[in-house]
Amino acid sequence: MLVASEYELLTERAGLVDRSARGKLLLTGAEAAEFLQGQLTNDIEALGGGEGCYAAFLTHKGKMRGDLRVLRGEDWIWIDTEPAVLAPLSRTVQMYSIGRDVRHRDVTAERSILSLVGPAARAGLDVEPPDREHAFVAGVHGSYVATDLGVDVICQAEDAAAVRAALGAEEVSEAAAECRRIESGRPRYGLDIDAETIPQEAGLNERAVSFTKGCYVGQETVARLHYKGRPNRHLRGLRLAEPAAQGDPVRLGERPVGDVGSACVSPRHGPIALALLRREAAPGAVVSVGAAAASAEVVELPFSGG
């Protein structure tokens, strides 16, 4: 159960969430950026040192194999992603970078990610991180990366305990951090989006896709849907009459229109969830959720109001 004091910490001050379990890949070599440019949906070559972006990793049919964060240093590129996405991503790099000046190393065990979440996330840092999401700067504790809800501190795993203590932020549960993510309307791969999702369905085009950079794996489907089509599904919020669980079916009348993804009971909004729903379940529609057919209202994201 979500602890109200943790939620208050994340919304009024700042709390620390250990996200070191994320998969982490470090690429080096003169052709690393050019290689990733043809594999990922966003414009990797346009990034300068200290800049980053969010991107998707697709099949040739434009469906998601994962999503990830890319950070570009002076002579390296960092990727972090959901743990389950790391293996297929590593295989892709290994298979398709043959003959290029691209080297990669799994640094999951070597680096830690400590997420400071909340309005005071920057207060205890020795260097002010950039305002733009995914941009980063070097500080005494490691790299400080701007996020939508605070700052991520990336440090050596062996230093993580000392960095955690130096930051001085109270640790909070994953459930509390997930509640803030759900409220902000950010989908998570493996929970809200999966291998059958096209980026536009999940509302990721603006954040994760470049339509000017040129060819990449899956581009044809993504571009065709963006310019000429209409997605059959959209990521929506659900304001629920009672709590729901991931996988609960959602129906509009008698018709199945999707399933619940991430769900929580928010101290601010009450029971809420994210769901990838067919387009006929538009904002304002009332749907039924789960075996008990509990009522829910479909809403635009992010969640707003109280």
Short mmCIF file of the C-alpha atoms (twelve columns), coordinates in Angstrom:
data_MODEL
# 
_entry.id   MODEL 
# 
loop_
_atom_site.group_PDB 
_atom_site.id 
_atom_site.type_symbol 
_atom_site.label_atom_id 
_atom_site.label_alt_id 
_atom_site.label_comp_id 
_atom_site.label_asym_id 
_atom_site.label_seq_id 
_atom_site.Cartn_x 
_atom_site.Cartn_y 
_atom_site.Cartn_z 
_atom_site.pdbx_PDB_model_num 
ATOM 1   C CA . MET A 1   0.000   0.000  0.000   1 
ATOM 2   C CA . LEU A 2   1.233   3.476  -0.840  1 
ATOM 3   C CA . VAL A 3   2.406   5.353  2.232   1 
ATOM 4   C CA . ALA A 4   0.970   8.886  2.318   1 
ATOM 5   C CA . SER A 5   4.149   10.310 3.856   1 
ATOM 6   C CA . GLU A 6   6.197   9.024  0.914   1 
ATOM 7   C CA . TYR A 7   3.804   10.608 -1.548  1 
ATOM 8   C CA . GLU A 8   4.010   13.893 0.329   1 
ATOM 9   C CA . LEU A 9   7.795   13.704 0.163   1 
ATOM 10  C CA . LEU A 10  7.745   13.191 -3.613  1 
ATOM 11  C CA . THR A 11  5.240   15.973 -4.274  1 
ATOM 12  C CA . GLU A 12  6.420   18.594 -1.774  1 
ATOM 13  C CA . ARG A 13  10.145  17.953 -1.219  1 
ATOM 14  C CA . ALA A 14  12.218  15.112 -2.704  1 
ATOM 15  C CA . GLY A 15  12.708  11.397 -2.174  1 
ATOM 16  C CA . LEU A 16  15.261  8.917  -3.461  1 
ATOM 17  C CA . VAL A 17  14.418  5.827  -5.522  1 
ATOM 18  C CA . ASP A 18  17.122  3.279  -6.378  1 
ATOM 19  C CA . ARG A 19  16.762  2.379  -10.063 1 
ATOM 20  C CA . SER A 20  20.075  0.557  -10.379 1 
ATOM 21  C CA . ALA A 21  18.331  -2.567 -11.706 1 
ATOM 22  C CA . ARG A 22  17.841  -0.898 -15.091 1 
ATOM 23  C CA . GLY A 23  19.893  -2.412 -17.904 1 
ATOM 24  C CA . LYS A 24  22.877  -0.251 -18.890 1 
ATOM 25  C CA . LEU A 25  24.970  -0.317 -22.053 1 
ATOM 26  C CA . LEU A 26  28.032  1.797  -22.853 1 
ATOM 27  C CA . LEU A 27  28.977  2.274  -26.512 1 
ATOM 28  C CA . THR A 28  32.247  3.682  -27.797 1 
ATOM 29  C CA . GLY A 29  33.877  3.977  -31.207 1 
ATOM 30  C CA . ALA A 30  33.830  6.556  -33.983 1 
ATOM 31  C CA . GLU A 31  30.739  5.060  -35.634 1 
ATOM 32  C CA . ALA A 32  28.609  4.430  -32.535 1 
ATOM 33  C CA . ALA A 33  26.277  7.401  -33.082 1 
ATOM 34  C CA . GLU A 34  25.885  6.666  -36.796 1 
ATOM 35  C CA . PHE A 35  25.058  3.044  -36.015 1 
ATOM 36  C CA . LEU A 36  22.411  3.944  -33.426 1 
ATOM 37  C CA . GLN A 37  20.960  6.501  -35.827 1 
ATOM 38  C CA . GLY A 38  19.818  3.619  -38.023 1 
ATOM 39  C CA . GLN A 39  18.509  1.500  -35.153 1 
ATOM 40  C CA . LEU A 40  16.583  3.895  -32.886 1 
ATOM 41  C CA . THR A 41  13.654  6.224  -33.511 1 
ATOM 42  C CA . ASN A 42  15.176  9.480  -32.287 1 
ATOM 43  C CA . ASP A 43  17.983  11.650 -33.686 1 
ATOM 44  C CA . ILE A 44  21.104  10.353 -31.975 1 
ATOM 45  C CA . GLU A 45  23.579  12.108 -34.263 1 
ATOM 46  C CA . ALA A 46  22.023  15.486 -33.424 1 
ATOM 47  C CA . LEU A 47  22.978  15.103 -29.758 1 
ATOM 48  C CA . GLY A 48  25.969  17.041 -28.508 1 
ATOM 49  C CA . GLY A 49  28.087  16.209 -25.491 1 
ATOM 50  C CA . GLY A 50  25.994  16.498 -22.337 1 
ATOM 51  C CA . GLU A 51  22.735  15.980 -24.208 1 
ATOM 52  C CA . GLY A 52  20.350  13.057 -24.256 1 
ATOM 53  C CA . CYS A 53  17.013  11.850 -25.546 1 
ATOM 54  C CA . TYR A 54  14.301  9.257  -25.148 1 
ATOM 55  C CA . ALA A 55  13.939  6.749  -27.998 1 
ATOM 56  C CA . ALA A 56  12.257  3.521  -29.031 1 
ATOM 57  C CA . PHE A 57  13.772  0.320  -30.379 1 
ATOM 58  C CA . LEU A 58  11.503  -1.239 -33.041 1 
ATOM 59  C CA . THR A 59  10.933  -4.270 -35.224 1 
ATOM 60  C CA . HIS A 60  10.889  -3.843 -39.003 1 
ATOM 61  C CA . LYS A 61  7.089   -3.644 -38.722 1 
ATOM 62  C CA . GLY A 62  7.312   -0.642 -36.406 1 
ATOM 63  C CA . LYS A 63  6.365   -2.447 -33.195 1 
ATOM 64  C CA . MET A 64  8.262   -1.782 -30.012 1 
ATOM 65  C CA . ARG A 65  11.051  -4.014 -28.794 1 
ATOM 66  C CA . GLY A 66  11.695  -1.568 -25.969 1 
ATOM 67  C CA . ASP A 67  12.220  2.035  -25.005 1 
ATOM 68  C CA . LEU A 68  15.361  3.602  -23.629 1 
ATOM 69  C CA . ARG A 69  17.267  6.704  -22.597 1 
ATOM 70  C CA . VAL A 70  20.333  7.749  -24.590 1 
ATOM 71  C CA . LEU A 71  23.025  10.060 -23.186 1 
ATOM 72  C CA . ARG A 72  25.919  11.296 -25.316 1 
ATOM 73  C CA . GLY A 73  29.313  12.159 -23.871 1 
ATOM 74  C CA . GLU A 74  32.374  13.419 -25.716 1 
ATOM 75  C CA . ASP A 75  33.512  9.955  -26.800 1 
ATOM 76  C CA . TRP A 76  30.835  7.580  -25.503 1 
ATOM 77  C CA . ILE A 77  27.110  6.885  -25.627 1 
ATOM 78  C CA . TRP A 78  25.173  5.567  -22.655 1 
ATOM 79  C CA . ILE A 79  21.891  3.671  -22.887 1 
ATOM 80  C CA . ASP A 80  19.693  2.612  -19.982 1 
ATOM 81  C CA . THR A 81  16.493  0.633  -20.350 1 
ATOM 82  C CA . GLU A 82  14.175  -1.882 -18.728 1 
ATOM 83  C CA . PRO A 83  16.138  -5.004 -17.676 1 
ATOM 84  C CA . ALA A 84  14.257  -7.267 -20.129 1 
ATOM 85  C CA . VAL A 85  15.148  -5.001 -23.065 1 
ATOM 86  C CA . LEU A 86  18.905  -5.097 -22.506 1 
ATOM 87  C CA . ALA A 87  19.505  -8.587 -23.959 1 
ATOM 88  C CA . PRO A 88  17.767  -8.020 -27.336 1 
ATOM 89  C CA . LEU A 89  19.357  -4.580 -27.601 1 
ATOM 90  C CA . SER A 90  22.828  -6.002 -26.913 1 
ATOM 91  C CA . ARG A 91  22.285  -8.737 -29.514 1 
ATOM 92  C CA . THR A 92  21.251  -6.138 -32.092 1 
ATOM 93  C CA . VAL A 93  24.358  -4.072 -31.423 1 
ATOM 94  C CA . GLN A 94  26.579  -7.141 -31.603 1 
ATOM 95  C CA . MET A 95  25.030  -8.519 -34.809 1 
ATOM 96  C CA . TYR A 96  24.557  -5.371 -36.868 1 
ATOM 97  C CA . SER A 97  27.637  -3.395 -35.903 1 
ATOM 98  C CA . ILE A 98  30.030  -5.978 -37.371 1 
ATOM 99  C CA . GLY A 99  32.594  -4.238 -39.541 1 
ATOM 100 C CA . ARG A 100 32.006  -0.855 -37.912 1 
ATOM 101 C CA . ASP A 101 33.985  1.022  -35.320 1 
ATOM 102 C CA . VAL A 102 31.450  0.299  -32.595 1 
ATOM 103 C CA . ARG A 103 32.202  -1.318 -29.261 1 
ATOM 104 C CA . HIS A 104 29.717  -2.009 -26.485 1 
ATOM 105 C CA . ARG A 105 29.886  -3.131 -22.882 1 
ATOM 106 C CA . ASP A 106 27.202  -4.135 -20.408 1 
ATOM 107 C CA . VAL A 107 27.811  -1.887 -17.388 1 
ATOM 108 C CA . THR A 108 24.657  -2.828 -15.462 1 
ATOM 109 C CA . ALA A 109 26.589  -4.170 -12.488 1 
ATOM 110 C CA . GLU A 110 29.177  -1.372 -12.574 1 
ATOM 111 C CA . ARG A 111 26.895  1.678  -12.389 1 
ATOM 112 C CA . SER A 112 24.031  2.716  -10.150 1 
ATOM 113 C CA . ILE A 113 21.109  5.051  -10.891 1 
ATOM 114 C CA . LEU A 114 19.760  6.956  -7.901  1 
ATOM 115 C CA . SER A 115 16.622  8.924  -8.793  1 
ATOM 116 C CA . LEU A 116 15.809  12.078 -6.866  1 
ATOM 117 C CA . VAL A 117 12.095  12.710 -7.368  1 
ATOM 118 C CA . GLY A 118 10.284  15.851 -6.292  1 
ATOM 119 C CA . PRO A 119 10.366  19.651 -6.532  1 
ATOM 120 C CA . ALA A 120 13.471  19.896 -4.303  1 
ATOM 121 C CA . ALA A 121 15.430  17.212 -6.196  1 
ATOM 122 C CA . ARG A 122 18.149  19.692 -7.221  1 
ATOM 123 C CA . ALA A 123 18.566  21.322 -3.822  1 
ATOM 124 C CA . GLY A 124 21.396  19.183 -2.455  1 
ATOM 125 C CA . LEU A 125 23.515  18.920 -5.603  1 
ATOM 126 C CA . ASP A 126 26.873  20.663 -6.000  1 
ATOM 127 C CA . VAL A 127 26.197  21.469 -9.667  1 
ATOM 128 C CA . GLU A 128 22.876  22.633 -11.144 1 
ATOM 129 C CA . PRO A 129 21.693  20.146 -13.803 1 
ATOM 130 C CA . PRO A 130 20.353  21.540 -17.100 1 
ATOM 131 C CA . ASP A 131 16.632  22.250 -17.274 1 
ATOM 132 C CA . ARG A 132 16.022  20.223 -20.443 1 
ATOM 133 C CA . GLU A 133 14.988  16.618 -19.865 1 
ATOM 134 C CA . HIS A 134 17.773  14.083 -20.490 1 
ATOM 135 C CA . ALA A 135 20.520  16.736 -20.538 1 
ATOM 136 C CA . PHE A 136 23.243  16.077 -17.970 1 
ATOM 137 C CA . VAL A 137 26.298  17.509 -16.254 1 
ATOM 138 C CA . ALA A 138 29.181  16.043 -14.266 1 
ATOM 139 C CA . GLY A 139 29.098  16.602 -10.514 1 
ATOM 140 C CA . VAL A 140 31.009  15.409 -7.498  1 
ATOM 141 C CA . HIS A 141 28.685  12.405 -7.079  1 
ATOM 142 C CA . GLY A 142 28.592  11.363 -10.763 1 
ATOM 143 C CA . SER A 143 26.467  12.445 -13.715 1 
ATOM 144 C CA . TYR A 144 23.327  14.469 -12.925 1 
ATOM 145 C CA . VAL A 145 20.631  13.832 -15.527 1 
ATOM 146 C CA . ALA A 146 17.496  15.992 -15.721 1 
ATOM 147 C CA . THR A 147 14.264  13.976 -15.666 1 
ATOM 148 C CA . ASP A 148 10.585  14.892 -15.919 1 
ATOM 149 C CA . LEU A 149 10.143  14.569 -12.149 1 
ATOM 150 C CA . GLY A 150 13.601  15.413 -10.803 1 
ATOM 151 C CA . VAL A 151 17.218  14.340 -11.310 1 
ATOM 152 C CA . ASP A 152 18.933  10.973 -11.813 1 
ATOM 153 C CA . VAL A 153 22.400  10.575 -10.317 1 
ATOM 154 C CA . ILE A 154 24.479  8.000  -12.191 1 
ATOM 155 C CA . CYS A 155 27.492  6.841  -10.203 1 
ATOM 156 C CA . GLN A 156 29.865  3.933  -9.807  1 
ATOM 157 C CA . ALA A 157 28.091  1.035  -8.087  1 
ATOM 158 C CA . GLU A 158 30.860  0.758  -5.507  1 
ATOM 159 C CA . ASP A 159 30.221  4.389  -4.507  1 
ATOM 160 C CA . ALA A 160 26.413  4.127  -4.381  1 
ATOM 161 C CA . ALA A 161 26.084  3.804  -0.596  1 
ATOM 162 C CA . ALA A 162 28.309  6.831  0.009   1 
ATOM 163 C CA . VAL A 163 26.511  8.864  -2.680  1 
ATOM 164 C CA . ARG A 164 23.127  7.920  -1.236  1 
ATOM 165 C CA . ALA A 165 24.240  9.133  2.179   1 
ATOM 166 C CA . ALA A 166 25.766  12.339 0.794   1 
ATOM 167 C CA . LEU A 167 22.604  13.243 -1.109  1 
ATOM 168 C CA . GLY A 168 20.729  13.163 2.169   1 
ATOM 169 C CA . ALA A 169 17.358  12.368 0.597   1 
ATOM 170 C CA . GLU A 170 15.003  9.955  2.324   1 
ATOM 171 C CA . GLU A 171 14.475  6.749  0.392   1 
ATOM 172 C CA . VAL A 172 10.965  5.960  -0.776  1 
ATOM 173 C CA . SER A 173 9.336   2.833  -2.158  1 
ATOM 174 C CA . GLU A 174 9.002   1.900  -5.793  1 
ATOM 175 C CA . ALA A 175 5.214   2.039  -5.302  1 
ATOM 176 C CA . ALA A 176 5.383   5.724  -4.402  1 
ATOM 177 C CA . ALA A 177 7.530   6.533  -7.422  1 
ATOM 178 C CA . GLU A 178 5.250   4.506  -9.677  1 
ATOM 179 C CA . CYS A 179 2.258   6.488  -8.456  1 
ATOM 180 C CA . ARG A 180 3.950   9.711  -9.564  1 
ATOM 181 C CA . ARG A 181 4.783   8.151  -12.934 1 
ATOM 182 C CA . ILE A 182 1.203   7.027  -13.482 1 
ATOM 183 C CA . GLU A 183 -0.121  10.462 -12.543 1 
ATOM 184 C CA . SER A 184 2.241   12.047 -15.087 1 
ATOM 185 C CA . GLY A 185 0.950   9.719  -17.830 1 
ATOM 186 C CA . ARG A 186 4.316   8.218  -18.718 1 
ATOM 187 C CA . PRO A 187 3.933   4.599  -19.915 1 
ATOM 188 C CA . ARG A 188 6.369   1.889  -18.855 1 
ATOM 189 C CA . TYR A 189 7.483   -0.857 -21.214 1 
ATOM 190 C CA . GLY A 190 6.280   -4.254 -20.053 1 
ATOM 191 C CA . LEU A 191 3.377   -2.766 -18.094 1 
ATOM 192 C CA . ASP A 192 1.560   -0.261 -20.309 1 
ATOM 193 C CA . ILE A 193 3.198   -0.913 -23.682 1 
ATOM 194 C CA . ASP A 194 4.646   -4.075 -25.153 1 
ATOM 195 C CA . ALA A 195 5.832   -5.839 -28.294 1 
ATOM 196 C CA . GLU A 196 2.486   -5.197 -30.032 1 
ATOM 197 C CA . THR A 197 2.595   -1.415 -29.493 1 
ATOM 198 C CA . ILE A 198 3.440   1.165  -32.166 1 
ATOM 199 C CA . PRO A 199 4.927   4.381  -30.672 1 
ATOM 200 C CA . GLN A 200 2.076   6.635  -31.793 1 
ATOM 201 C CA . GLU A 201 -0.485  4.444  -30.017 1 
ATOM 202 C CA . ALA A 202 1.309   5.142  -26.741 1 
ATOM 203 C CA . GLY A 203 1.625   8.864  -27.440 1 
ATOM 204 C CA . LEU A 204 5.402   8.599  -27.833 1 
ATOM 205 C CA . ASN A 205 5.901   10.343 -31.181 1 
ATOM 206 C CA . GLU A 206 6.622   13.767 -29.708 1 
ATOM 207 C CA . ARG A 207 9.071   12.456 -27.121 1 
ATOM 208 C CA . ALA A 208 10.732  9.550  -28.883 1 
ATOM 209 C CA . VAL A 209 10.505  9.899  -32.673 1 
ATOM 210 C CA . SER A 210 12.314  12.117 -35.163 1 
ATOM 211 C CA . PHE A 211 10.551  12.596 -38.509 1 
ATOM 212 C CA . THR A 212 13.475  14.472 -40.079 1 
ATOM 213 C CA . LYS A 213 16.552  12.366 -39.378 1 
ATOM 214 C CA . GLY A 214 16.284  9.736  -42.116 1 
ATOM 215 C CA . CYS A 215 15.953  5.968  -42.137 1 
ATOM 216 C CA . TYR A 216 15.859  3.652  -39.150 1 
ATOM 217 C CA . VAL A 217 14.449  0.199  -38.454 1 
ATOM 218 C CA . GLY A 218 10.635  0.363  -38.435 1 
ATOM 219 C CA . GLN A 219 10.484  3.880  -39.895 1 
ATOM 220 C CA . GLU A 220 8.103   3.078  -42.757 1 
ATOM 221 C CA . THR A 221 5.254   1.992  -40.470 1 
ATOM 222 C CA . VAL A 222 5.801   4.823  -37.990 1 
ATOM 223 C CA . ALA A 223 5.916   7.496  -40.713 1 
ATOM 224 C CA . ARG A 224 2.929   6.109  -42.618 1 
ATOM 225 C CA . LEU A 225 0.761   6.052  -39.497 1 
ATOM 226 C CA . HIS A 226 1.870   9.554  -38.515 1 
ATOM 227 C CA . TYR A 227 1.253   11.208 -41.882 1 
ATOM 228 C CA . LYS A 228 -1.589  9.185  -43.377 1 
ATOM 229 C CA . GLY A 229 -3.241  7.052  -40.756 1 
ATOM 230 C CA . ARG A 230 -5.080  7.028  -37.480 1 
ATOM 231 C CA . PRO A 231 -3.987  4.723  -34.668 1 
ATOM 232 C CA . ASN A 232 -6.585  2.194  -33.584 1 
ATOM 233 C CA . ARG A 233 -5.508  2.570  -29.945 1 
ATOM 234 C CA . HIS A 234 -4.469  5.383  -27.629 1 
ATOM 235 C CA . LEU A 235 -2.863  5.480  -24.210 1 
ATOM 236 C CA . ARG A 236 -5.492  6.873  -21.815 1 
ATOM 237 C CA . GLY A 237 -5.998  7.440  -18.133 1 
ATOM 238 C CA . LEU A 238 -8.746  5.771  -16.125 1 
ATOM 239 C CA . ARG A 239 -10.378 7.371  -13.095 1 
ATOM 240 C CA . LEU A 240 -11.684 4.305  -11.313 1 
ATOM 241 C CA . ALA A 241 -14.569 3.810  -8.893  1 
ATOM 242 C CA . GLU A 242 -12.447 1.198  -7.113  1 
ATOM 243 C CA . PRO A 243 -8.848  -0.064 -7.400  1 
ATOM 244 C CA . ALA A 244 -7.906  -2.170 -10.427 1 
ATOM 245 C CA . ALA A 245 -5.035  -4.520 -11.215 1 
ATOM 246 C CA . GLN A 246 -2.794  -4.844 -14.232 1 
ATOM 247 C CA . GLY A 247 -4.434  -7.000 -16.876 1 
ATOM 248 C CA . ASP A 248 -8.015  -6.287 -15.826 1 
ATOM 249 C CA . PRO A 249 -10.158 -6.138 -18.982 1 
ATOM 250 C CA . VAL A 250 -11.757 -2.836 -19.960 1 
ATOM 251 C CA . ARG A 251 -15.127 -2.829 -21.772 1 
ATOM 252 C CA . LEU A 252 -17.129 -0.115 -23.459 1 
ATOM 253 C CA . GLY A 253 -20.638 -1.463 -23.160 1 
ATOM 254 C CA . GLU A 254 -20.206 -5.139 -24.028 1 
ATOM 255 C CA . ARG A 255 -17.179 -4.607 -26.245 1 
ATOM 256 C CA . PRO A 256 -13.607 -5.248 -24.997 1 
ATOM 257 C CA . VAL A 257 -11.477 -2.165 -25.714 1 
ATOM 258 C CA . GLY A 258 -8.252  -2.947 -23.858 1 
ATOM 259 C CA . ASP A 259 -6.677  -3.943 -20.564 1 
ATOM 260 C CA . VAL A 260 -5.433  -2.071 -17.515 1 
ATOM 261 C CA . GLY A 261 -1.696  -1.399 -17.487 1 
ATOM 262 C CA . SER A 262 -0.166  0.349  -14.481 1 
ATOM 263 C CA . ALA A 263 -2.570  1.057  -11.628 1 
ATOM 264 C CA . CYS A 264 -2.392  2.657  -8.197  1 
ATOM 265 C CA . VAL A 265 -4.419  4.442  -5.540  1 
ATOM 266 C CA . SER A 266 -3.222  8.038  -5.644  1 
ATOM 267 C CA . PRO A 267 -3.573  10.170 -2.509  1 
ATOM 268 C CA . ARG A 268 -4.475  13.047 -4.836  1 
ATOM 269 C CA . HIS A 269 -6.648  11.362 -7.476  1 
ATOM 270 C CA . GLY A 270 -7.905  8.185  -5.868  1 
ATOM 271 C CA . PRO A 271 -7.805  4.895  -7.852  1 
ATOM 272 C CA . ILE A 272 -6.284  5.535  -11.276 1 
ATOM 273 C CA . ALA A 273 -4.671  3.540  -14.065 1 
ATOM 274 C CA . LEU A 274 -3.104  3.738  -17.494 1 
ATOM 275 C CA . ALA A 275 -4.588  1.691  -20.313 1 
ATOM 276 C CA . LEU A 276 -4.010  1.319  -24.046 1 
ATOM 277 C CA . LEU A 277 -7.593  1.537  -25.323 1 
ATOM 278 C CA . ARG A 278 -9.276  1.320  -28.690 1 
ATOM 279 C CA . ARG A 279 -10.051 4.753  -30.069 1 
ATOM 280 C CA . GLU A 280 -13.810 4.443  -29.572 1 
ATOM 281 C CA . ALA A 281 -13.140 4.610  -25.809 1 
ATOM 282 C CA . ALA A 282 -12.484 8.347  -26.059 1 
ATOM 283 C CA . PRO A 283 -11.947 10.754 -23.153 1 
ATOM 284 C CA . GLY A 284 -15.229 11.243 -21.341 1 
ATOM 285 C CA . ALA A 285 -16.460 7.705  -22.009 1 
ATOM 286 C CA . VAL A 286 -17.556 5.548  -19.096 1 
ATOM 287 C CA . VAL A 287 -16.194 2.020  -19.218 1 
ATOM 288 C CA . SER A 288 -16.354 -1.048 -16.992 1 
ATOM 289 C CA . VAL A 289 -13.220 -2.634 -15.563 1 
ATOM 290 C CA . GLY A 290 -12.467 -6.137 -14.320 1 
ATOM 291 C CA . ALA A 291 -14.648 -9.090 -13.496 1 
ATOM 292 C CA . ALA A 292 -16.784 -6.950 -11.192 1 
ATOM 293 C CA . ALA A 293 -17.432 -4.433 -14.005 1 
ATOM 294 C CA . ALA A 294 -16.414 -1.488 -11.837 1 
ATOM 295 C CA . SER A 295 -17.120 1.886  -13.416 1 
ATOM 296 C CA . ALA A 296 -14.300 4.124  -14.717 1 
ATOM 297 C CA . GLU A 297 -14.046 7.347  -16.691 1 
ATOM 298 C CA . VAL A 298 -11.620 7.590  -19.594 1 
ATOM 299 C CA . VAL A 299 -9.467  10.751 -19.342 1 
ATOM 300 C CA . GLU A 300 -6.670  12.501 -21.191 1 
ATOM 301 C CA . LEU A 301 -3.151  12.280 -19.786 1 
ATOM 302 C CA . PRO A 302 -1.591  13.480 -17.612 1 
ATOM 303 C CA . PHE A 303 -4.045  13.284 -14.741 1 
ATOM 304 C CA . SER A 304 -5.093  16.712 -13.517 1 
ATOM 305 C CA . GLY A 305 -7.364  18.127 -10.846 1 
ATOM 306 C CA . GLY A 306 -8.003  16.623 -7.483  1 
# 
